[in-house]
Amino acid sequence: MRRLPPRPDLSADTRQRLRTETETIKSSADSKQTAETLYTKARKSDWFKDTVVKTLKKMSGPGERCMYCSGSEASQVEHFRPKSIFPELAMDWNNFLWVCGVCNQSKGDRFPPKTEPGASVIDPGSENPWNFFFIDDFGNLNARWDTLLDAPNPRAENTIRLLALDRDPLQQARHRRLEDLKIAIQEPVAKWTDQLVSAVS
């Protein structure tokens, strides 16, 4: 996970369209089925691809990396709060993330504590993941220690588990990035050290 930029506004037409669809869902006798139908239709439409998907891709940054794992190229719109559990949010702009298939399938319709016991999943769209995680020297994503609980942060642990953020390819990719950063920083640090030594000599 990584900290995402602020969510940009969509065009007025798109915002209105999403609001209209949301009102239709809320007023439906079967909101779950209506949400599924409207979202499936929208996902195939040009207006959704040209506005919602395009903006999510831009938010995800260079390489359009998954907003959950940051290691894989994203290809799917994810409902952070699953539309099967929260149908009224099926067309909510703030509920959309751009993610890879592995993370999307791992999370599925699970959203603790609503769907199962456990701490809530961290939302990279509204929270800073680095308040919850750290990466060790081997590229492993770990939960930060919660001093109040005297235990690893339960939300971080549950997020890692639900999204399978500890899978081997991600760990290896994070480790490679760390090693590359160490190499890249060696030269500027050496120059700064030389300048400091010269200044005090």
PASEBA-1860 file (N, C-alpha, C; in nm, 3 decimals):
! residues 201
1> MRRLPPRP> 0.083/-0.119/0.000/0.000/0.000/0.000/0.087/0.124/0.000 ~ 0.029/0.233/-0.047/0.099/0.359/-0.043/-0.004/0.470/-0.023 ~ 0.043/0.585/0.014/-0.047/0.698/0.032/-0.088/0.752/-0.104 ~ -0.217/0.761/-0.127/-0.267/0.809/-0.256/-0.283/0.961/-0.254 ~ -0.276/1.023/-0.370/-0.299/1.169/-0.376/-0.445/1.198/-0.345 ~ -0.478/1.323/-0.314/-0.618/1.358/-0.290/-0.704/1.318/-0.409 ~ -0.823/1.271/-0.380/-0.913/1.227/-0.487/-0.966/1.350/-0.563 ~ -0.938/1.358/-0.693/-0.985/1.475/-0.769/-1.135/1.470/-0.794
9> DLSADTRQ> -1.191/1.585/-0.822/-1.333/1.592/-0.857/-1.354/1.541/-0.999 ~ -1.465/1.476/-1.020/-1.505/1.437/-1.155/-1.581/1.553/-1.220 ~ -1.609/1.541/-1.348/-1.685/1.645/-1.415/-1.825/1.655/-1.356 ~ -1.887/1.770/-1.373/-2.022/1.792/-1.319/-2.121/1.690/-1.376 ~ -2.108/1.659/-1.505/-2.199/1.562/-1.568/-2.183/1.424/-1.505 ~ -2.058/1.384/-1.481/-2.034/1.252/-1.423/-2.084/1.247/-1.279 ~ -2.059/1.352/-1.203/-2.107/1.356/-1.064/-2.259/1.344/-1.059 ~ -2.325/1.415/-1.150/-2.472/1.409/-1.154/-2.520/1.270/-1.194
17> RLRTETET> -2.451/1.209/-1.287/-2.492/1.075/-1.330/-2.476/0.975/-1.216 ~ -2.366/0.983/-1.144/-2.345/0.893/-1.031/-2.450/0.917/-0.921 ~ -2.485/1.043/-0.898/-2.588/1.074/-0.799/-2.723/1.017/-0.840 ~ -2.757/1.030/-0.968/-2.885/0.979/-1.018/-2.892/0.827/-1.003 ~ -2.783/0.760/-1.039/-2.779/0.614/-1.026/-2.790/0.573/-0.879 ~ -2.725/0.649/-0.792/-2.730/0.619/-0.649/-2.872/0.633/-0.595 ~ -2.942/0.738/-0.637/-3.080/0.757/-0.593/-3.170/0.644/-0.643 ~ -3.144/0.597/-0.764/-3.221/0.485/-0.818/-3.201/0.360/-0.734
25> IKSSADSK> -3.078/0.337/-0.694/-3.047/0.220/-0.609/-3.117/0.232/-0.474 ~ -3.107/0.349/-0.414/-3.165/0.369/-0.281/-3.317/0.353/-0.280 ~ -3.381/0.391/-0.389/-3.527/0.385/-0.394/-3.579/0.251/-0.445 ~ -3.490/0.163/-0.483/-3.530/0.033/-0.538/-3.577/-0.062/-0.428 ~ -3.672/-0.147/-0.462/-3.720/-0.249/-0.369/-3.613/-0.356/-0.346 ~ -3.528/-0.376/-0.447/-3.418/-0.472/-0.436/-3.288/-0.397/-0.468 ~ -3.238/-0.324/-0.368/-3.122/-0.236/-0.392/-2.998/-0.314/-0.433 ~ -2.981/-0.434/-0.381/-2.862/-0.513/-0.415/-2.862/-0.550/-0.563
33> QTAETLYT> -2.975/-0.598/-0.614/-2.984/-0.636/-0.755/-2.974/-0.514/-0.846 ~ -3.039/-0.406/-0.805/-3.033/-0.282/-0.884/-2.891/-0.229/-0.891 ~ -2.820/-0.234/-0.779/-2.681/-0.188/-0.776/-2.595/-0.271/-0.871 ~ -2.613/-0.401/-0.868/-2.536/-0.490/-0.955/-2.566/-0.461/-1.101 ~ -2.692/-0.443/-1.134/-2.732/-0.417/-1.273/-2.678/-0.284/-1.323 ~ -2.695/-0.179/-1.243/-2.650/-0.046/-1.286/-2.498/-0.038/-1.296 ~ -2.428/-0.100/-1.200/-2.283/-0.095/-1.206/-2.229/-0.174/-1.324 ~ -2.286/-0.291/-1.349/-2.242/-0.374/-1.462/-2.261/-0.298/-1.594
41> KARKSDWF> -2.373/-0.231/-1.606/-2.399/-0.151/-1.726/-2.302/-0.034/-1.736 ~ -2.279/0.034/-1.625/-2.190/0.151/-1.626/-2.048/0.110/-1.660 ~ -2.003/-0.001/-1.605/-1.865/-0.046/-1.625/-1.833/-0.068/-1.772 ~ -1.934/-0.102/-1.852/-1.914/-0.126/-1.995/-1.933/0.000/-2.080 ~ -1.976/0.108/-2.017/-2.011/0.230/-2.092/-1.890/0.320/-2.113 ~ -1.898/0.400/-2.218/-1.790/0.494/-2.248/-1.779/0.602/-2.142 ~ -1.892/0.651/-2.092/-1.886/0.761/-1.995/-1.812/0.718/-1.868 ~ -1.830/0.594/-1.825/-1.764/0.545/-1.705/-1.614/0.525/-1.732
49> KDTVVKTL> -1.581/0.465/-1.845/-1.441/0.442/-1.880/-1.365/0.572/-1.898 ~ -1.431/0.671/-1.962/-1.364/0.796/-1.996/-1.353/0.893/-1.878 ~ -1.428/0.868/-1.772/-1.424/0.959/-1.657/-1.374/0.887/-1.532 ~ -1.453/0.795/-1.481/-1.418/0.728/-1.356/-1.288/0.648/-1.370 ~ -1.282/0.559/-1.468/-1.164/0.473/-1.483/-1.041/0.556/-1.518 ~ -1.056/0.650/-1.607/-0.943/0.733/-1.648/-0.886/0.812/-1.530 ~ -0.975/0.864/-1.445/-0.930/0.941/-1.329/-0.864/0.851/-1.226 ~ -0.918/0.731/-1.206/-0.856/0.636/-1.113/-0.716/0.597/-1.160
57> KKMSGPGE> -0.701/0.576/-1.290/-0.570/0.542/-1.345/-0.469/0.654/-1.319 ~ -0.514/0.776/-1.337/-0.426/0.891/-1.313/-0.388/0.900/-1.166 ~ -0.485/0.874/-1.078/-0.459/0.875/-0.934/-0.355/0.771/-0.893 ~ -0.356/0.656/-0.965/-0.268/0.545/-0.925/-0.122/0.571/-0.959 ~ -0.094/0.674/-1.040/0.044/0.714/-1.065/0.113/0.639/-1.178 ~ 0.243/0.663/-1.196/0.319/0.600/-1.304/0.308/0.448/-1.298 ~ 0.283/0.389/-1.415/0.269/0.243/-1.421/0.133/0.193/-1.381 ~ 0.046/0.286/-1.335/-0.090/0.250/-1.294/-0.090/0.130/-1.200
65> RCMYCSGS> -0.010/0.142/-1.094/0.005/0.033/-0.999/-0.118/0.020/-0.909 ~ -0.140/-0.101/-0.864/-0.253/-0.134/-0.777/-0.251/-0.045/-0.652 ~ -0.367/0.010/-0.618/-0.377/0.097/-0.502/-0.368/0.021/-0.370 ~ -0.376/-0.110/-0.376/-0.360/-0.192/-0.256/-0.216/-0.240/-0.239 ~ -0.165/-0.313/-0.337/-0.034/-0.377/-0.319/0.082/-0.295/-0.376 ~ 0.055/-0.205/-0.469/0.157/-0.121/-0.535/0.256/-0.200/-0.619 ~ 0.241/-0.332/-0.623/0.338/-0.413/-0.694/0.294/-0.463/-0.829 ~ 0.164/-0.464/-0.853/0.110/-0.517/-0.978/0.039/-0.407/-1.055
73> EASQVEHF> 0.036/-0.423/-1.187/-0.038/-0.328/-1.269/-0.187/-0.348/-1.244 ~ -0.257/-0.238/-1.217/-0.400/-0.247/-1.188/-0.480/-0.262/-1.316 ~ -0.597/-0.324/-1.303/-0.681/-0.346/-1.421/-0.829/-0.349/-1.388 ~ -0.865/-0.330/-1.260/-1.004/-0.345/-1.220/-1.046/-0.235/-1.124 ~ -1.173/-0.195/-1.136/-1.231/-0.104/-1.038/-1.276/-0.187/-0.919 ~ -1.234/-0.146/-0.802/-1.269/-0.215/-0.677/-1.361/-0.126/-0.595 ~ -1.464/-0.187/-0.538/-1.548/-0.118/-0.441/-1.487/-0.144/-0.303 ~ -1.431/-0.040/-0.242/-1.369/-0.059/-0.111/-1.471/-0.117/-0.014
81> RPKSIFPE> -1.588/-0.058/-0.009/-1.700/-0.118/0.064/-1.780/-0.197/-0.039 ~ -1.781/-0.329/-0.027/-1.839/-0.413/-0.133/-1.985/-0.377/-0.165 ~ -2.014/-0.372/-0.294/-2.150/-0.334/-0.335/-2.254/-0.438/-0.295 ~ -2.211/-0.561/-0.269/-2.306/-0.662/-0.225/-2.349/-0.639/-0.080 ~ -2.266/-0.568/-0.005/-2.296/-0.539/0.136/-2.346/-0.395/0.151 ~ -2.293/-0.307/0.069/-2.329/-0.165/0.072/-2.378/-0.123/-0.067 ~ -2.494/-0.172/-0.112/-2.539/-0.142/-0.248/-2.555/0.007/-0.275 ~ -2.587/0.084/-0.171/-2.606/0.228/-0.189/-2.477/0.300/-0.225
89> LAMDWNNF> -2.361/0.230/-0.210/-2.231/0.289/-0.243/-2.173/0.233/-0.372 ~ -2.255/0.157/-0.445/-2.207/0.094/-0.569/-2.164/0.195/-0.674 ~ -2.223/0.315/-0.671/-2.190/0.418/-0.769/-2.134/0.543/-0.703 ~ -2.071/0.523/-0.588/-2.013/0.633/-0.512/-1.866/0.651/-0.550 ~ -1.832/0.767/-0.602/-1.696/0.795/-0.647/-1.593/0.769/-0.537 ~ -1.625/0.804/-0.414/-1.530/0.786/-0.304/-1.511/0.640/-0.264 ~ -1.590/0.551/-0.321/-1.580/0.409/-0.288/-1.501/0.329/-0.392 ~ -1.455/0.397/-0.498/-1.384/0.330/-0.606/-1.233/0.335/-0.585
97> LWVCGVCN> -1.167/0.221/-0.610/-1.021/0.214/-0.614/-0.981/0.141/-0.742 ~ -0.857/0.162/-0.787/-0.804/0.097/-0.907/-0.703/-0.006/-0.861 ~ -0.734/-0.135/-0.879/-0.653/-0.240/-0.818/-0.623/-0.353/-0.916 ~ -0.532/-0.441/-0.874/-0.500/-0.559/-0.955/-0.600/-0.671/-0.926 ~ -0.606/-0.769/-1.015/-0.700/-0.878/-1.000/-0.675/-0.963/-0.878 ~ -0.548/-0.981/-0.841/-0.516/-1.065/-0.725/-0.570/-1.003/-0.597 ~ -0.545/-0.874/-0.578/-0.596/-0.806/-0.458/-0.748/-0.802/-0.457 ~ -0.807/-0.774/-0.573/-0.953/-0.767/-0.582/-1.016/-0.901/-0.547
105> QSKGDRFP> -0.961/-1.009/-0.600/-1.016/-1.141/-0.573/-0.988/-1.184/-0.429 ~ -0.873/-1.145/-0.375/-0.841/-1.181/-0.237/-0.940/-1.118/-0.140 ~ -0.971/-0.992/-0.163/-1.064/-0.921/-0.074/-1.208/-0.962/-0.101 ~ -1.245/-0.969/-0.229/-1.380/-1.008/-0.265/-1.485/-0.924/-0.195 ~ -1.585/-0.988/-0.138/-1.694/-0.919/-0.068/-1.671/-0.915/0.082 ~ -1.549/-0.938/0.124/-1.519/-0.939/0.268/-1.492/-0.797/0.316 ~ -1.554/-0.763/0.427/-1.535/-0.629/0.483/-1.559/-0.633/0.634 ~ -1.459/-0.685/0.706/-1.474/-0.693/0.852/-1.479/-0.552/0.914
113> PKTEPGAS> -1.549/-0.535/1.025/-1.621/-0.638/1.101/-1.765/-0.661/1.052 ~ -1.801/-0.600/0.938/-1.938/-0.615/0.889/-1.966/-0.758/0.842 ~ -1.870/-0.818/0.772/-1.895/-0.949/0.713/-1.835/-1.065/0.792 ~ -1.744/-1.034/0.882/-1.674/-1.138/0.959/-1.600/-1.072/1.074 ~ -1.562/-1.148/1.174/-1.487/-1.089/1.286/-1.352/-1.035/1.238 ~ -1.304/-0.933/1.304/-1.173/-0.879/1.272/-1.175/-0.729/1.256 ~ -1.055/-0.670/1.258/-1.041/-0.525/1.245/-1.066/-0.481/1.102 ~ -1.106/-0.356/1.086/-1.141/-0.303/0.954/-1.019/-0.288/0.864
121> VIDPGSEN> -1.042/-0.298/0.734/-0.937/-0.285/0.632/-0.898/-0.139/0.618 ~ -0.770/-0.114/0.596/-0.719/0.022/0.579/-0.754/0.071/0.438 ~ -0.805/0.192/0.429/-0.846/0.252/0.302/-0.738/0.347/0.253 ~ -0.662/0.309/0.148/-0.555/0.398/0.099/-0.609/0.526/0.037 ~ -0.740/0.529/0.011/-0.800/0.649/-0.047/-0.827/0.759/0.055 ~ -0.830/0.723/0.183/-0.860/0.824/0.285/-0.767/0.817/0.406 ~ -0.678/0.718/0.410/-0.586/0.702/0.523/-0.443/0.691/0.472 ~ -0.349/0.725/0.558/-0.208/0.710/0.524/-0.161/0.572/0.571
129> PWNFFFID> -0.139/0.479/0.476/-0.100/0.343/0.515/0.026/0.337/0.600 ~ 0.116/0.436/0.584/0.242/0.430/0.658/0.225/0.463/0.805 ~ 0.105/0.501/0.846/0.075/0.509/0.988/0.050/0.370/1.047 ~ 0.035/0.271/0.960/0.000/0.135/1.002/0.106/0.030/0.968 ~ 0.187/0.058/0.864/0.282/-0.042/0.814/0.426/0.008/0.816 ~ 0.519/-0.086/0.808/0.658/-0.054/0.774/0.713/-0.171/0.694 ~ 0.817/-0.145/0.615/0.882/-0.249/0.535/1.018/-0.278/0.596 ~ 1.046/-0.405/0.622/1.175/-0.440/0.682/1.282/-0.453/0.574
137> DFGNLNAR> 1.404/-0.487/0.615/1.519/-0.493/0.523/1.504/-0.601/0.416 ~ 1.413/-0.694/0.437/1.394/-0.804/0.342/1.273/-0.781/0.251 ~ 1.210/-0.664/0.264/1.096/-0.634/0.178/0.963/-0.683/0.232 ~ 0.960/-0.730/0.356/0.835/-0.776/0.414/0.754/-0.658/0.465 ~ 0.624/-0.660/0.436/0.533/-0.558/0.487/0.485/-0.602/0.624 ~ 0.508/-0.518/0.724/0.476/-0.554/0.862/0.383/-0.451/0.925 ~ 0.305/-0.499/1.022/0.220/-0.410/1.100/0.304/-0.333/1.202 ~ 0.279/-0.203/1.214/0.346/-0.125/1.318/0.296/-0.167/1.456
145> WDTLLDAP> 0.379/-0.145/1.554/0.344/-0.181/1.691/0.248/-0.077/1.748 ~ 0.139/-0.122/1.804/0.042/-0.035/1.868/0.073/-0.030/2.017 ~ 0.126/0.083/2.063/0.169/0.092/2.203/0.052/0.084/2.300 ~ -0.066/0.128/2.258/-0.182/0.120/2.347/-0.227/-0.023/2.368 ~ -0.218/-0.103/2.262/-0.258/-0.243/2.271/-0.144/-0.334/2.312 ~ -0.021/-0.280/2.303/0.100/-0.359/2.327/0.100/-0.483/2.236 ~ 0.071/-0.456/2.108/0.062/-0.563/2.008/0.070/-0.501/1.870 ~ 0.096/-0.581/1.766/0.094/-0.526/1.630/-0.044/-0.468/1.599
153> NPRAENTI> -0.046/-0.362/1.519/-0.173/-0.297/1.485/-0.268/-0.397/1.420 ~ -0.385/-0.420/1.479/-0.476/-0.522/1.426/-0.533/-0.489/1.289 ~ -0.551/-0.362/1.259/-0.602/-0.325/1.127/-0.498/-0.356/1.020 ~ -0.372/-0.327/1.051/-0.265/-0.357/0.956/-0.254/-0.507/0.934 ~ -0.257/-0.583/1.042/-0.248/-0.729/1.030/-0.362/-0.786/0.947 ~ -0.482/-0.737/0.972/-0.598/-0.789/0.900/-0.595/-0.747/0.753 ~ -0.547/-0.627/0.725/-0.537/-0.581/0.587/-0.437/-0.666/0.509 ~ -0.323/-0.695/0.571/-0.222/-0.782/0.508/-0.283/-0.918/0.476
161> RLLALDRD> -0.358/-0.971/0.572/-0.416/-1.105/0.555/-0.525/-1.106/0.447 ~ -0.617/-1.010/0.452/-0.729/-1.011/0.358/-0.686/-0.985/0.215 ~ -0.585/-0.901/0.197/-0.540/-0.866/0.062/-0.420/-0.950/0.016 ~ -0.374/-1.038/0.102/-0.256/-1.122/0.071/-0.137/-1.034/0.033 ~ -0.114/-0.930/0.112/-0.005/-0.838/0.084/0.132/-0.894/0.122 ~ 0.132/-1.016/0.176/0.259/-1.082/0.209/0.297/-1.188/0.106 ~ 0.231/-1.187/-0.010/0.264/-1.288/-0.111/0.406/-1.267/-0.165 ~ 0.470/-1.377/-0.204/0.613/-1.377/-0.239/0.651/-1.275/-0.347
169> PLQQARHR> 0.579/-1.267/-0.459/0.620/-1.171/-0.562/0.625/-1.026/-0.512 ~ 0.532/-0.989/-0.422/0.533/-0.853/-0.367/0.653/-0.832/-0.277 ~ 0.681/-0.931/-0.193/0.794/-0.921/-0.102/0.924/-0.908/-0.181 ~ 0.938/-0.986/-0.287/1.060/-0.982/-0.368/1.073/-0.848/-0.440 ~ 0.960/-0.794/-0.491/0.964/-0.665/-0.559/1.000/-0.553/-0.462 ~ 0.944/-0.557/-0.342/0.978/-0.455/-0.242/1.125/-0.463/-0.204 ~ 1.176/-0.586/-0.191/1.317/-0.603/-0.155/1.408/-0.546/-0.264 ~ 1.373/-0.572/-0.391/1.453/-0.517/-0.502/1.452/-0.365/-0.500
177> RLEDLKIA> 1.336/-0.306/-0.474/1.327/-0.160/-0.471/1.413/-0.103/-0.358 ~ 1.411/-0.169/-0.243/1.494/-0.124/-0.131/1.641/-0.130/-0.166 ~ 1.683/-0.238/-0.229/1.824/-0.252/-0.267/1.863/-0.146/-0.369 ~ 1.774/-0.118/-0.464/1.801/-0.014/-0.564/1.814/0.124/-0.497 ~ 1.729/0.150/-0.398/1.735/0.278/-0.327/1.865/0.292/-0.249 ~ 1.909/0.182/-0.188/2.035/0.185/-0.113/2.151/0.220/-0.205 ~ 2.151/0.160/-0.324/2.258/0.187/-0.421/2.251/0.331/-0.469 ~ 2.128/0.377/-0.498/2.110/0.513/-0.551/2.152/0.620/-0.451
185> IQEPVAKW> 2.140/0.591/-0.322/2.170/0.693/-0.221/2.317/0.694/-0.180 ~ 2.391/0.591/-0.216/2.531/0.581/-0.173/2.615/0.697/-0.224 ~ 2.601/0.733/-0.352/2.684/0.839/-0.409/2.655/0.975/-0.347 ~ 2.527/1.018/-0.338/2.503/1.148/-0.275/2.545/1.153/-0.128 ~ 2.529/1.043/-0.056/2.571/1.041/0.084/2.723/1.054/0.093 ~ 2.794/0.985/0.002/2.941/0.993/0.002/2.987/1.136/-0.028 ~ 2.921/1.203/-0.125/2.957/1.341/-0.159/2.931/1.434/-0.040 ~ 2.816/1.415/0.024/2.781/1.500/0.139/2.882/1.479/0.253
193> TDQLVSAV> 2.923/1.355/0.273/3.022/1.325/0.378/3.155/1.391/0.347 ~ 3.198/1.384/0.219/3.324/1.447/0.178/3.319/1.598/0.200 ~ 3.205/1.660/0.165/3.189/1.804/0.181/3.192/1.843/0.329 ~ 3.131/1.759/0.412/3.127/1.787/0.555/3.267/1.777/0.615 ~ 3.340/1.676/0.573/3.477/1.658/0.623/3.564/1.775/0.580 ~ 3.549/1.818/0.452/3.627/1.931/0.402/3.594/2.059/0.479 ~ 3.467/2.077/0.513/3.424/2.198/0.579/3.481/2.210/0.720 ~ 3.495/2.099/0.788/3.543/2.104/0.926/3.694/2.086/0.935
201> S> 3.758/2.056/0.822/3.905/2.035/0.826/3.979/2.168/0.828
END
